[in-house]
């Protein structure tokens, strides 16, 4: 596993923060966003002139949290949760007697309803992506985003995972993608079918024809000069194409985000199981592994109830219940 170095902490908690991060990463956690939150806290302590660990009091922590406005409950709770875990760890190691974190978490508002793209809507997205014009400093821009969205929708990968893919992670002989050092510091192999394989072959052949170096640690997806795509770029292009998809939003649904392609993959998998007579509960662990989740409970977040899913599940129940009803009526 790649060792992360948390250098640059300078507050009285610097050493403890570094040891806390090392501890979490030894357990297989990436803790990148958590490190960012701790760096903000570290810098705040220095700016406020807090010179000792005893000076890190509940009012200081409250003032820090107030200085970092978080309008979304999830974002606010994440910041407070990082601090709470740090100080609980210090208590467990008997570095301090009790945690100074007193901030209550905020109640989450109604969760956002993801938009599930149907296959014809996904095909429209791919067509629009393929037609994207070049902009200064880019090459094969349309074909790049066409391939990116095909992988996101067809394999349910995280956007960050797609950005980190290298040429060496593509195994065409075995039809596998190696997803390395992902969200929980894990690596997994994701199989793909002939459609995704054909898309990747065509895309790489186009780049190869332009004389690009396509080997080793070169990024699998690039819009020019070997530059790796960033999540913000992919999200920005998706938002630009969204109005041209002609989508009808269900009541209560938000405009689709690029992450909804991952939701769509999970729901389409569930639909296929229902239609082919497979018990979804017997396959949830497989889907969880495919998506790179540590626990199947995390996968359940992606299984959004849709009208199509309710209709198919209802038909399945009717097939099950009909013989029982006939037996009762006899």
Secondary structure by P-SEA (a helix, b strand, c coil): cbbbbbccccccaaaaaaaaaaaaaaacccaaaaaaaaaaaaaaaaaacccccccccaaaaaaaaaacccccaaaaaaaaaaaaaaaaaaaaaccccccccccccccccccbbbbbbcaaaaaaaaaaaaaccccccccaaaaaaaaaaaaaaaccccaaaaaaccccccccccbbbbbccccccbbbbbbbcaaaaaaaaaaaaaaaaaccccccccccccccccccccaaaaaaaaaaaccccccccccccccccccaaaaaaaaaaaaaaaaacccccccaaaaaaaacccccccccccccccaaaaaaaaaaaaaaaaaaaaaaac
